[in-house]
Structures are given as structure tokens and as C-alpha cells.
Amino acid sequence: MRDDEVELANGVISHREICEHPGAVCVIPITSDGRIVLIRQFRKPAEEVLIEIPAGLINKEEKLENAAIRELEEETGYKASKIEFVFSIFMSPGYSTEKLHFFIARDIIKTKTGQDFDEHIEAEIFSIDDAFQMIKDGKIKDSKTIIGVYLAKEKK
């Protein structure tokens, strides 16, 4: 966290509290038969288990593509034969520097998970239509995942 002093267009001096974030990658894993792999994990700020696309922080000096490949395998136990960068977005630029980089992973093959010791993640495969319906039903509440499911539906 930092507190920046800013001068507004009208000359008024104000303060902005900013949360520093190293950035993260998000992966939309698509199986060879066109389904999507999602994960379930407890999220303390939400106080519930959320259904999400795999995602994680970028290590210092790590290439985005390498981070995406690593996070996919760590969280789902799948490895991608093809990975494609889609775009980057700011999550909440009003208070955070967090930037998410989206990738689509295709031709994924099952290997093994390599979860961090402090994570409990369960991977599950859904049809893209079912995942889309889960958004409509309020079962998927995570914003990056909603974006990911829309991208998967568009790029089927």
C-alpha cells in the first residue's frame, strides 16, 4: 500500500491510497473436445468457495507465457500444447495497480497438480454452455472467470 499525493485538474491537492500488485496471469483451458477446465477454491475475502479460471501471480522477471503455463499445471494438473495471449486488463484501477494477462490454452493434456502447500484447489471440467449458464445462475461470481468464459464461448 502507498499513499500518493496528486494534484487534480482544478489545482486541488488530494491523496490516493494505492495497492501495489505484481500482476497476474489468467488461463482459459480448453480441452480437445471444446470444454473448459475451472477450479474451485476457498477465497477468504469472499468467505466462500469460488469457481474460477486458473490464475496466479507472475514471478519476478518471469515471462507472461511461462507464468501462464506454470499456473495452469500447478492449479489444474493440465499442460498446454498451445497457449495464446489474448489481452491484458486493469482489474480495479481506482485503487490497485493489478493488471491481469489473459491466455487461452488449447490441446491440454493431464499431468499432475503442483499446488502450493497453502492451497486446496479442485479442478473440474464443464461444457462452455454450462459454464455460461453458471454465470447467469450466479454460481460463477469471479470477474476474471466471467471474462474467461465469455472468451471461451466466443473463441469456440
Order of alpha helices (4+ residues) and beta strands (2+ residues): beta-beta-beta-beta-beta-beta-alpha-beta-beta-beta-alpha-alpha
